[in-house]
Amino acid sequence: MNIEPAQPTIKNPPEQFAGDVWLDPIARPHEGDQRMAVSTVRFAPGARTAWHFHARGQYLRVTQGVARFGGRDGKIIDVHPGETLYTPPGEHHWHAAAPGCFMEHIAMIENADDPDDTTTWLEHITDDEYNGTA
């Protein structure tokens, strides 16, 4: 058994996020056959990811605030604390804090065979996409 030391909070890069978004790593693979990665991610009001997708999908458990998720079909989903959103492999999506509130979720992801292929980042979302008016 091993107690994992706390890792420093990381501010996510503007190439992939708009607004202030911070990440706290919880778990990362230790052995060659392990793939699980888990982080707590905190979004300032209105902060959002760019469009992206995951090679093996992703689970997001909302713990505080209201999360807003969008897909290429233009549909917006608001997710509340205690709810978990699953995004299947390859599905283009974005996530954000709803307007006017901070949001926190726990991100659970399985790394791809090449960890660099786990998440593919695309273009930033527009204000219209975020607001569901695109």
N, C-alpha and C positions, 0 to 999 in steps of 0.2 A: 504494500500500500504506500501511497505517496500523497502528501498534502501539496497541492499546487500553489506556488507563490502567486500573489496578486500581480497582475501585469498593468503597466501604465495605460491610462485612457489615451486613445488615439483619436485625433480629429480627422474625419474622413476627407479625402481630397476633392477639390472643386471640379476636377475633371469628371467625377462620378456622382457628385452630390451638389445640390443647390441649397444654400442656407447652411445653418450650423447643425452638424450631425457628428456625434461622438460614439465610439465603439470601445467596449470593454471585453477583451477576450475571456472566455470561461474555460473552454476546452479545445485542445488541438491534438492531432494525431501524435503518438509517441513511437509507435511501431510501424514497420513498413506496410502491413496489411490493414492498418486502421485508416478510416476515412472521415470520421465525424469531426465537425468543427461547430462550436457553439459560442455565441457572443451576445451580450446585451448591447442594444443600439438605442441611442436617445436622439430624438429629433426636436429642434426648436419649432415653434408654431410656423406652419407653412413650409418647413424644410422638406426636401424630397430627394429621392434618388433620380439618376438618369434612367432611361429605358435599359433593361438588361434581361438576361435569362441565365438559367443554371443548368449545367449538364445533367445533374441528377435530381433536380427539383429542390424545393426549400419549404421548410415549415417556419412560420412566424407566429409566436405567441405574444399577443398584446398584453402588457402588464400595467400600463398607465396611459391615460389620455385616450384619444380616438385616432386610430390609424386609417389612412385613406389609401386604397389600392386601385390601380387602373390597368386595363389591358388594351390591346390593339383594337378591340371592338368598341372602345369609347366608354364602356360601362365603368362606373365608379362604385366601389364597395367600401363602406365604413365598417371597421371592426373595433370592437370594444374590449376592455379588460376582461380576461378570462376566456376570450375566443382565440382560436388558432386558425390561421389561413394556410392552406397548402397550395403551392404553385408547382404544377408538374414540370418535368424536364422539358427544356426548350421553349416554354411559354414566355413570350415577351411581356414584361410587366414593369411597374414602378411602385414604390411605396413612399408614404409621406405622413407627416403629422397633419391632421385636419386644421383648418384655419382657427387661430385663436387659442390653441392649446398645445402644450408639450405632449410628446408621445414617446413611449418606450416599448420596445418589443425584444423578445429573445429570438435570435435567428439561429436555426438549426439546419445545417447543410452537410451533405456528404460530398467530399472532394472527388473530382474526376481522377482518372488514372494519372494524368499530368495535372497537378494542382493549379497550374496556370490556366487550365481550361475549365475550371470549376464554374466561374462566372464570366460571361461575355458582356462587356459594357458597350452601350450604344449611345445614341444622341440624347441630349437633355430633353425633358418634357417641356411643353409650352404651358403658359398660364391657362390657356383654354383647355388643354388636356387635364390639368390639375383641377380645374373648376367644373369639368364635365360639359363644357360648351363647345368643344372642338367639332 
